């Protein structure tokens, strides 16, 4: 494994983590908004959607694909 392969794997991990977290946060935001009937969320609800996104992204780490 060369240094470029290592950098490529790190970039692949970071971008996959951010993408999974962002999609999960958007879905959580929409679900919370639908339950409460308004698009503006409170700070606590925003924090909840953030932690849901982080938890799912961390839980899916073993299934991430690394190119090298």
C-alpha positions in Angstrom: 0.0 0.0 0.0 1.5 3.3 -1.1 1.0 6.7 0.5 -1.4 7.7 -2.3 -3.5 4.6 -1.6 -3.6 5.6 2.1 -4.7 9.2 1.2 -7.3 7.8 -1.2 -8.7 5.6 1.5 -8.9 8.5 4.0 -10.7 10.7 1.5 -13.1 7.9 0.6 -13.8 7.3 4.3 -14.4 11.0 5.1 -16.6 11.6 2.1 -18.7 8.5 2.7 -19.1 9.4 6.4 -20.2 12.9 5.5 -22.6 11.8 2.8 -24.3 9.1 5.0 -24.6 11.6 7.9 -26.0 14.4 5.7 -28.6 12.2 4.1 -29.7 10.7 7.4 -29.9 14.2 8.9 -32.1 15.4 6.1 -34.4 12.4 6.4 -34.6 12.9 10.2 -35.3 16.6 9.7 -38.2 15.8 7.3 -39.6 13.1 9.7 -39.5 15.4 12.7 -41.0 18.3 10.6 -43.8 16.0 9.5 -44.5 14.9 13.0 -44.7 18.4 14.4 -46.2 20.0 11.4 -43.7 22.9 10.9 -40.4 23.1 9.0 -38.6 25.2 11.7 -37.1 22.9 14.3 -36.0 23.8 17.8 -32.4 23.6 18.9 -33.1 20.3 20.7 -34.7 18.8 17.6 -31.8 19.9 15.4 -29.4 18.3 17.9 -31.4 15.1 17.8 -31.3 14.9 14.0 -27.5 15.5 14.2 -27.0 12.7 16.7 -29.2 10.4 14.6 -27.0 11.1 11.6 -23.8 10.6 13.4 -25.0 7.3 15.0 -26.1 5.9 11.7 -22.9 6.9 10.0 -20.8 5.4 12.8 -22.9 2.2 12.7 -22.4 1.7 9.0 -18.6 2.2 9.1 -17.9 -1.6 8.7 -19.8 -1.5 5.4 -17.9 1.3 3.8 -16.0 0.5 0.6 -12.4 1.6 0.3 -11.0 1.7 -3.2 -7.5 0.3 -2.3 
